[in-house]
Amino acid sequence: MARIERHGAVIAIRPTDPVRAESIASLNEMVRPLLVGGVPDVIIDLSETPLIDGAGLEWILSLDEDCCRRGGCVRLCSANELSNDILRITSVGSTVQRFSDLTAALGSFA
């Protein structure tokens, strides 16, 4: 599952389980309706996410692509050591900007 928070125009998604194939459908059900109308700026807060698998990486890239196409973007923050390694090795961390915490990620939209 995930928690969704609004910080002004920015949507922060905090998955509380591993982001993997089994959780993508439920994440999409929660997130996609929030992206309708306006410029979709999204932060994926990984502070409570123990793991990201290949399907999770594809979901992040797909969400980023959808948001960018509409003038917005996706930022990542608070990834644990394992997730940071996965993001670095797969180059997803080079495609989607990463920040150390939610405050820094929110500041990047200012």
N, C-alpha and C positions, 0 to 999 in steps of 0.2 A: 504494500500500500504506500501511499505518499501523502504528505501534507502540502497544501497549496496556500500561499500567502500573497497578498497584494501589497506592494510598496509603491504607492502612487500608480504610475502607468506600467510598472515592472511586475511581472509574475514570477514568484519564486516557488520552485517545485523542490520538495525535500523527500526523495524516496527513502523509505524506512526499511526496505528489504533489498536484496541484490537486484540490480537492474539486468535482467536476463530474459531470455525468450519467453518464459512463463509469465512474466510481469508486464510485458510490453502492451498487450491489449488493454489491460486495466489502466495503465498509465495514459495511453492514448484517450481512453474514455473520459478520464479526468481532465486532461490538458487541452485537447483539440477544441472543445467548445469555448474555452477561454480565449482562444486566439482569434475569434471572429470579430471583425471590426477593429479599426485602428491599426497602429503599428505594433506588431507583437515582439516585445522585448522580454526575454525569458532568462532566468538564472536557474540552473540545476544545482542545488545545494547538496553535495555528496557527503555531508558530515555524518549522516546516519546510514550510509550505503556501504556495506561491507565488500561488495564485489560488482564488477561490470563485466559481462561476457560479450561475445561478438555481436549478438543480437542487440544488446544494450548500446554498444558503440554505434551500430547502424542506426538505432533509434535516435541517438544524440545527433548524428550527422543529418539524418532526415529532418528532424525538428529544426536544426540550424538552417538547412537549405530552405525549408518552407518559410521560416521567419525572415530570412534574408531576401527572399523573392518578394516579400511584402514590405520591405524597408526596415525590418527589425533585425534582431540577432539573438543568439544564445550565448551565455557565458556559463562557465563551470566554476564552482568554488568548493573549498573545504574537502577536497579528495584525500582519502587516507593514503598511506605509503604504497600499498598494493595497487590501488586505483590510479595513482599518479604514474606508477611504472607502466601500467597497461596503457594509459593515455599517451605516454611518451613513446613507448615502443611501437605503437600502432599509428603514430602521427596524428591521432585525433586531437591530442593536446596542442598540436601546432595549427590545426584547422579552427578549433573553437578555443577562444581565449579562456585562460584559467586564472583564478585568483585565490589567494590564501584563505579568505573568509568572505562572508556575505556582505559585510560593510564595504570591503574593497570592490567587490563585484557590482554592488549598487552604485558606488561612486563612479564606476566606469561609464555609466549611462548619463552622468551629469554633463 
